[in-house]
Each structure stands twice: as structure tokens, then as C-alpha cells.
Amino acid sequence: MLFLITQTHTPETCPIDAGGREILHEKPENVPGLKIVAGYGSYTEHILYYIMEADDYDTVEKFLCPGFKRCTATITPVSQFFGK
């Protein structure tokens, strides 16, 4: 399944001085069934976007779990309509 994740934090919970965005998610290689297709940041808005392939919704939650105390995330299943 293909997912679009929008992960948002406040300026007060920004991870920039606490290890960077990497503390907001698990290392992808540590989450079986997950493949990051792309990642983007709108840093002035404190928003990260991920496009990923995952076996299921629970796999996506495992990836996002480290950031649950700092940010919120919207997980949206999507379909590709351009490209491949």
C-alpha cells in the first residue's frame, strides 16, 4: 500500500536542537515491510511529508512512534496516477 504522511510539530516541540528530524521516526531499515519513496520538509511551517510503501497501517505507525510525543501525523492511503 502507498501512504502519504503529513507530520506536524509546533515551534516549541521542534526537534532541530534535539537531534533533528530523525528523532521523529524510527529508522526505516528497522521497520520490516516499510519503504520510504520520498520525504520532504517545509521547515518554516514545521511540517514533514513522507511518501511510503508499507504492508499496512500498523507498519506506518511503528515508523512514526518515536515522534508521537512531539508531533501529530495524518496517515492517508493514496494511489499513484502519474509516473509508473
Phi and psi in degrees as a GROMACS rama.xvg file:
@    title "Ramachandran Plot"
@    xaxis  label "Phi"
@    yaxis  label "Psi"
@TYPE xy
-106.509  135.009  LEU-2
-130.34  145.31  PHE-3
-109.573  122.91  LEU-4
-112.951  131.061  ILE-5
-114.435  114.527  THR-6
-113.311  121.446  GLN-7
-123.196  136.939  THR-8
-132.692  166.496  HIS-9
-89.979  163.813  THR-10
-57.1684  -33.9334  PRO-11
-69.3421  -28.2  GLU-12
-104.392  11.4157  THR-13
-58.2555  133.262  CYS-14
-84.458  7.47249  PRO-15
-56.6981  -36.8177  ILE-16
-100.295  9.06476  ASP-17
-123.229  22.4321  ALA-18
117.869  -4.80578  GLY-19
82.5636  -174.141  GLY-20
-61.188  -21.7597  ARG-21
-60.1476  -23.0312  GLU-22
-79.2136  -6.19155  ILE-23
-90.0055  -4.32821  LEU-24
-153.742  160.904  HIS-25
-72.7898  153.676  GLU-26
-63.3714  128.358  LYS-27
-54.1178  -36.3299  PRO-28
-68.0759  -13.7313  GLU-29
-92.8409  2.38681  ASN-30
-117.877  99.6871  VAL-31
-60.0978  139.834  PRO-32
85.066  11.2685  GLY-33
-120.57  136.856  LEU-34
-136.895  122.462  LYS-35
-79.5588  122.908  ILE-36
-87.3371  -42.453  VAL-37
-162.06  157.873  ALA-38
-142.688  139.761  GLY-39
-138.519  151.944  TYR-40
-130.016  137.058  GLY-41
-110.29  81.2225  SER-42
-64.2187  -34.303  TYR-43
-70.3415  -18.9069  THR-44
-99.318  -3.4533  GLU-45
60.1827  43.963  HIS-46
-127.94  134.649  ILE-47
-116.61  142.901  LEU-48
-121.974  134.89  TYR-49
-127.185  139.329  TYR-50
-113.623  124.314  ILE-51
-142.766  154.075  MET-52
-102.054  133.482  GLU-53
-146.126  152.527  ALA-54
-62.0624  -36.0312  ASP-55
-165.385  176.552  ASP-56
-60.6187  -40.927  TYR-57
-60.6145  -34.9652  ASP-58
-63.8493  -40.8542  THR-59
-63.7847  -43.3709  VAL-60
-61.051  -38.9756  GLU-61
-60.203  -41.2032  LYS-62
-62.6567  -41.0991  PHE-63
-84.9348  -13.5796  LEU-64
-48.6054  -44.0506  CYS-65
-59.6733  -22.3176  PRO-66
-94.4614  0.143717  GLY-67
-59.2423  -26.6776  PHE-68
-88.4867  -10.0879  LYS-69
-109.84  -22.0791  ARG-70
-151.702  171.659  CYS-71
-111.559  159.454  THR-72
-140.359  140.21  ALA-73
-107.539  126.017  THR-74
-112.104  114.294  ILE-75
-121.324  118.404  THR-76
-67.376  134.853  PRO-77
-133.372  165.926  VAL-78
-122.623  143.866  SER-79
-83.0535  135.306  GLN-80
-126.883  -8.60412  PHE-81
-118.785  159.489  PHE-82
89.5971  -134.036  GLY-83
